[in-house]
Amino acid sequence: MAKEKKGVRLDHISKIYKDPKTGKDFYAVKDANLEIEPGSFVTLLGPSGCGKTTTLRMIAGFESPDEGEIYLGNEPINALTPNKRDTAMVFQSYALLPHYNIFDNVAYGLKLRKMDKNVIKKKVTDILALVGLEGMENRMTNQLSGGQQQRVALARALVIEPGVLLFDEPLSNLDAKLRVSMRTEIRRIQQEAGITAIYVTHDQSEAMAISDKVIIMNKGNVEQISTPQEAYYYPNNKFVADFIGEANFLKGKVKAQDVVEINGADVKCATGSMQAGAECNVVLRPEGASLSDKGSIKGKVMYSCFMGAYQDYHVLIGDTLVKIQEYNPKNSKIYKVGDEAYLNFEDNTLYAL
């Protein structure tokens, strides 16, 4: 749908607020440098208060950066009001016009632009087909389910053919099952339209499922920009490792390139540029290890629970409790609480920070 695929660049962007309790200034977003490729789907991800929504609102023009410049394509847009920017926002609350039917809600932005009636009808009809609402033009929005209302909001944003589509936690009002189906639909529609999308969420599984890249934020800082796979397997720091998926952290010491000593045993572990002798935290994902009767790192089973697809274990290694999910346990030995067992690691699963 988009006339032109546009990228977004944030050049040393900061936003400063005053804390109402202390009266002191603080950075809601600090020195953010982002490059979002045209046609890509990028998610701003992080806990509440990390700065992701503030960043999105600065791109949209609802907030002004205190430092730095925002570019849409090659155009600096700090001085432009929201209606002058080639962007459209899909809000958490949908923000539909309750006394208008679906057609008039979607057509609203086109009518403001004083387009020809026949052009408007064709554009609205085409976009309703794209979002799966064809034939429902005359339905009032208060007769729609939450998922259908979200589709109307998405159609209204897409029909004006913006260069960049912005999403502010658009699925947070939907139930869990509908969220999963709607995120798949949003990704499909974004790819079919070929539009650049920037999406805000605190839901890591949502971000992993739909994103070309994730931008992980914490306390106003950008911690990592990468594909979901890179963020999961090669986190920049302990915060990212802990926020993306579930992670165990084992104390270790680098012995040599890609060799770390854990609890007295040497194991293969990606060490990056760490020098021999360096203390480190070793990231172990729960699915990256299994239990056996032999090995080099011994532990005691503190919890054992059958979960169908996997056996869930908590194993005490020294003074660290390690969570393990052993998949397809039907043909494996099941360890009980109190059993002693050894950790066996899959290749390329350990990563040192």
Phi, psi and omega per residue, in radians:
M1 nan -0.587 -3.040
A2 -1.167 2.411 3.093
K3 -1.165 -0.678 -3.073
E4 -2.534 2.330 3.046
K5 -1.359 2.188 -3.125
K6 -2.123 2.444 3.022
G7 -1.601 2.978 3.115
V8 -2.238 2.389 3.103
R9 -2.268 2.250 3.017
L10 -1.868 2.097 -3.056
D11 -1.937 1.719 3.114
H12 0.931 0.915 -3.097
I13 -1.476 2.328 3.035
S14 -2.385 2.586 3.037
K15 -2.293 2.210 -3.072
I16 -1.984 2.273 3.057
Y17 -2.075 2.877 3.046
K18 -1.808 2.233 3.100
D19 -1.219 2.087 -3.079
P20 -1.140 -0.419 -3.121
K21 -1.415 -0.792 -3.051
T22 -1.706 -0.331 -3.078
G23 1.346 0.068 -3.116
K24 -1.627 2.612 3.064
D25 -1.322 2.543 3.029
F26 -2.514 2.727 3.131
Y27 -1.505 1.987 2.982
A28 -1.314 -0.607 3.013
V29 -2.392 2.300 -3.061
K30 -2.182 2.014 2.990
D31 0.857 0.933 -3.133
A32 -1.433 2.225 3.049
N33 -2.120 1.970 -3.090
L34 -2.308 2.530 3.052
E35 -2.265 1.931 -3.102
I36 -1.880 2.067 -3.037
E37 -1.229 2.539 3.071
P38 -1.022 2.353 3.092
G39 1.419 0.030 -3.099
S40 -1.638 2.822 3.073
F41 -1.953 1.955 -3.047
V42 -2.106 2.375 -3.129
T43 -1.978 2.292 2.957
L44 -1.553 2.020 -2.961
L45 -2.197 2.417 3.088
G46 2.912 2.992 3.141
P47 -1.240 2.957 3.099
S48 -0.988 2.397 3.107
G49 1.420 0.185 -3.087
C50 -1.457 -0.261 3.130
G51 1.910 0.012 -3.061
K52 -1.186 -0.757 3.136
T53 -1.211 -0.668 3.074
T54 -1.051 -0.721 3.105
T55 -1.072 -0.801 3.131
L56 -1.089 -0.747 -3.124
R57 -1.160 -0.520 3.050
M58 -1.223 -0.653 3.084
I59 -1.139 -0.696 -3.123
A60 -1.268 -0.427 -3.113
G61 1.745 0.081 3.105
F62 -1.387 -0.322 3.025
E63 -2.275 2.648 3.105
S64 -1.902 2.316 3.086
P65 -1.180 2.529 3.073
D66 -1.493 -0.381 3.103
E67 -2.476 2.581 3.025
G68 1.545 3.115 -3.076
E69 -2.332 2.477 3.062
I70 -1.859 2.358 3.134
Y71 -2.090 2.361 3.002
L72 -1.971 1.953 -2.874
G73 1.138 -2.221 3.077
N74 -1.795 0.155 -3.034
E75 -1.708 2.159 3.008
P76 -1.214 2.322 -2.994
I77 -2.144 0.129 -3.127
N78 -0.919 -0.682 -3.035
A79 -1.460 -0.109 -3.077
L80 -1.527 2.426 3.035
T81 -1.268 2.819 -3.088
P82 -0.931 -0.691 -3.093
N83 -1.285 -0.216 3.112
K84 -1.672 -0.079 3.138
R85 -1.610 2.567 -3.131
D86 -1.457 0.990 -3.124
T87 -2.352 2.818 3.012
A88 -2.465 2.532 -3.049
M89 -1.988 2.373 2.954
V90 -1.854 2.022 -2.994
F91 -1.562 2.787 3.072
Q92 -1.066 -0.641 -3.052
S93 -1.594 0.074 -3.097
Y94 1.273 -0.769 3.101
A95 0.965 0.764 3.090
L96 -1.439 2.748 3.104
L97 -1.521 1.936 -2.938
P98 -1.178 -0.435 -3.094
H99 -1.645 0.115 3.106
Y100 -1.889 2.618 3.020
N101 -1.411 -3.129 -3.084
I102 -1.037 -0.818 -3.089
F103 -1.003 -0.849 -3.065
D104 -1.225 -0.556 3.039
N105 -1.087 -0.810 -3.090
V106 -1.245 -0.616 -3.081
A107 -1.380 -0.176 -2.973
Y108 -0.933 -0.865 -3.111
G109 -1.150 -0.562 3.131
L110 -1.251 -0.654 3.114
K111 -1.154 -0.648 3.079
L112 -1.067 -0.532 3.120
R113 -1.484 0.063 3.086
K114 0.977 0.783 3.084
M115 -1.347 2.779 3.083
D116 -1.091 2.465 -3.075
K117 -1.026 -0.695 -3.129
N118 -1.195 -0.640 3.086
V119 -1.146 -0.754 3.120
I120 -1.049 -0.801 -3.111
K121 -1.054 -0.754 3.141
K122 -1.157 -0.771 -3.121
K123 -1.099 -0.787 -3.124
V124 -1.144 -0.751 3.123
T125 -1.060 -0.774 -3.140
D126 -1.109 -0.746 -3.059
I127 -1.287 -0.577 3.081
L128 -1.156 -0.589 3.059
A129 -1.153 -0.680 -3.126
L130 -1.109 -0.658 -3.098
V131 -1.658 0.111 3.038
G132 1.396 0.519 3.134
L133 -2.126 0.387 -3.130
E134 -1.082 2.482 -3.136
G135 1.454 0.007 -3.087
M136 -1.959 0.333 -3.008
E137 -0.978 -0.601 -3.024
N138 -1.613 -0.007 -3.139
R139 -1.269 2.395 3.094
M140 -1.371 2.604 -3.029
T141 -1.182 -0.436 3.118
N142 -1.335 -0.064 3.066
Q143 -1.698 0.089 -3.028
L144 -1.791 2.672 2.997
S145 -1.287 2.936 3.114
G146 -1.021 -0.721 3.135
G147 -1.130 -0.695 3.109
Q148 -1.193 -0.681 3.084
Q149 -1.076 -0.676 3.116
Q150 -1.143 -0.623 3.086
R151 -1.151 -0.662 3.088
V152 -1.110 -0.778 3.122
A153 -1.069 -0.680 3.121
L154 -1.177 -0.738 3.119
A155 -1.098 -0.722 -3.137
R156 -1.086 -0.643 3.112
A157 -1.268 -0.689 -3.071
L158 -1.285 -0.568 -2.980
V159 -1.131 -0.433 3.128
I160 -1.452 0.041 3.069
E161 0.945 1.030 3.130
P162 -1.280 2.765 3.046
G163 -1.255 -0.554 -3.111
V164 -2.408 2.348 3.114
L165 -1.870 2.245 -3.073
L166 -1.970 2.363 -3.121
F167 -2.122 2.141 3.103
D168 -1.848 1.590 -3.123
E169 0.721 1.029 -2.955
P170 -1.242 -0.270 -3.045
L171 -1.874 0.082 -2.993
S172 -1.197 -0.319 3.133
N173 -1.604 0.028 -3.093
L174 -1.745 2.744 3.082
D175 -1.270 2.880 -2.951
A176 -1.017 -0.768 -3.094
K177 -1.156 -0.733 -3.131
L178 -1.205 -0.567 3.094
R179 -1.037 -0.748 -3.105
V180 -1.129 -0.786 -3.126
S181 -1.211 -0.641 -3.120
M182 -1.236 -0.623 3.118
R183 -1.148 -0.597 3.068
T184 -1.135 -0.710 3.129
E185 -1.149 -0.756 3.129
I186 -1.045 -0.747 3.120
R187 -1.116 -0.748 3.124
R188 -1.074 -0.819 -3.101
I189 -1.124 -0.719 3.113
Q190 -1.058 -0.732 -3.127
Q191 -1.233 -0.698 3.112
E192 -1.142 -0.686 3.140
A193 -1.337 -0.346 3.140
G194 1.183 0.522 -3.002
I195 -1.744 2.622 3.016
T196 -1.286 2.276 -3.111
A197 -2.237 2.371 3.044
I198 -2.142 2.145 -2.906
Y199 -2.195 2.267 3.117
V200 -1.816 2.292 3.043
T201 -2.732 2.739 2.963
H202 -1.821 0.004 -3.075
D203 -1.599 1.875 -3.055
Q204 -1.123 -0.656 -3.125
S205 -1.164 -0.629 3.063
E206 -1.080 -0.820 -3.137
A207 -1.097 -0.742 -3.128
M208 -1.104 -0.634 -3.011
A209 -1.296 -0.519 -2.954
I210 -2.018 -0.170 -2.908
S211 -1.681 2.477 2.858
D212 -1.300 -0.721 3.078
K213 -2.438 2.629 3.025
V214 -2.001 2.462 3.049
I215 -1.981 1.862 -3.027
I216 -1.653 2.179 -3.063
M217 -2.069 2.637 3.092
N218 -2.662 2.127 3.097
K219 0.915 0.756 3.077
G220 1.483 -0.108 -3.101
N221 -1.852 2.511 3.004
V222 -1.446 2.016 -3.083
E223 -1.557 -0.587 -3.121
Q224 -2.834 2.477 3.003
I225 -2.185 2.015 -3.068
S226 -2.912 3.086 2.966
T227 -1.190 2.770 3.066
P228 -0.984 -0.669 -3.132
Q229 -1.115 -0.757 3.133
E230 -1.125 -0.695 3.130
A231 -1.126 -0.614 -3.109
Y232 -1.322 -0.816 -3.046
Y233 -1.553 -0.481 -3.092
Y234 -2.301 1.118 -3.134
P235 -1.144 2.566 -3.141
N236 -1.228 -0.521 -3.070
N237 -2.750 -3.140 -3.065
K238 -1.144 -0.635 3.123
F239 -1.043 -0.857 -3.117
V240 -1.095 -0.775 -3.137
A241 -1.034 -0.699 -3.090
D242 -1.353 -0.532 -3.087
F243 -1.412 -0.650 -3.132
I244 -1.577 1.829 3.139
G245 1.296 -2.906 3.123
E246 -1.862 2.454 -3.075
A247 -2.462 2.492 2.919
N248 -1.729 2.571 3.075
F249 -2.128 2.000 3.131
L250 -1.851 2.324 3.084
K251 -1.213 2.317 -3.123
G252 -2.505 3.013 3.094
K253 -2.396 2.231 -3.117
V254 -1.197 2.173 3.116
K255 -1.686 -0.695 -3.136
A256 -2.825 3.132 3.103
Q257 -0.972 2.090 3.105
D258 1.077 0.491 3.021
V259 -2.341 2.207 -3.135
V260 -2.251 2.459 3.049
E261 -1.590 2.165 3.105
I262 -2.193 2.099 3.084
N263 0.915 0.698 3.081
G264 1.510 -0.032 -3.113
A265 -2.055 2.469 3.080
D266 -1.532 2.239 -3.136
V267 -2.314 2.721 3.076
K268 -1.273 2.294 -3.073
C269 -2.761 2.326 3.086
A270 -1.152 2.075 -3.075
T271 -1.897 -0.109 -3.141
G272 1.036 -2.245 -3.103
S273 -1.707 0.223 -3.133
M274 -1.145 2.479 -3.120
Q275 -1.569 2.676 3.072
A276 -0.994 2.384 -3.130
G277 1.685 -0.218 -3.105
A278 -1.271 2.378 3.002
E279 -1.318 2.575 -3.088
C280 -2.657 2.855 2.919
N281 -1.784 2.221 3.124
V282 -1.721 2.138 3.136
V283 -1.488 2.175 3.075
L284 -2.211 2.040 3.047
R285 -1.319 2.564 -3.079
P286 -0.992 -0.549 -3.131
E287 -1.475 -0.035 -3.042
G288 -1.570 0.078 -3.127
A289 -2.476 2.775 3.052
S290 -2.400 2.954 3.141
L291 -1.848 2.530 3.071
S292 -2.619 3.064 -3.137
D293 -1.455 -0.184 -3.128
K294 -2.300 2.662 3.108
G295 2.769 -2.937 -3.079
S296 -1.951 -0.349 3.140
I297 -1.980 1.936 -3.023
K298 -1.664 2.501 3.110
G299 -2.552 3.068 3.130
K300 -2.119 2.273 -3.111
V301 -1.298 2.100 -3.139
M302 -1.810 -0.299 -3.094
Y303 -2.715 2.390 3.122
S304 -2.554 2.111 -3.054
C305 -2.505 2.240 3.102
F306 -1.371 2.162 -3.093
M307 -2.035 0.290 3.136
G308 1.556 -1.483 -3.114
A309 -1.257 -0.386 -3.122
Y310 -2.602 2.790 2.986
Q311 -1.702 2.189 -3.084
D312 -1.674 2.127 -3.139
Y313 -2.122 2.578 2.836
H314 -2.091 2.143 -3.043
V315 -2.144 2.281 3.135
L316 -1.537 2.006 3.091
I317 -1.936 1.861 -2.999
G318 1.097 -2.063 3.079
D319 -1.942 0.302 -3.129
T320 -1.918 2.254 3.094
L321 -1.578 2.127 -3.060
V322 -1.933 2.244 3.102
K323 -1.611 2.305 -3.135
I324 -2.279 2.370 3.032
Q325 -2.055 1.867 -3.102
E326 -1.691 1.878 -3.020
Y327 -1.369 2.697 -3.117
N328 0.895 1.061 -3.020
P329 -1.342 -0.053 -3.041
K330 -0.967 -0.680 -3.083
N331 -1.784 0.274 -3.132
S332 -1.964 2.755 3.029
K333 -1.208 2.324 3.108
I334 -1.716 2.122 3.138
Y335 -1.573 2.478 -3.121
K336 -1.773 2.861 3.081
V337 -1.012 2.271 -3.119
G338 1.727 -0.295 3.119
D339 -1.211 2.602 2.959
E340 -1.659 2.452 -3.114
A341 -2.663 2.871 -3.134
Y342 -1.948 2.526 3.052
L343 -1.418 2.268 2.955
N344 -2.028 2.326 -3.058
F345 -1.845 2.419 2.967
E346 -1.174 2.659 3.101
D347 -1.068 2.510 3.031
N348 1.049 0.556 3.132
T349 -1.852 -0.316 -3.096
L350 -1.664 2.413 -3.094
Y351 -2.432 2.204 -3.062
A352 -1.604 2.384 3.056
L353 -2.047 nan nan
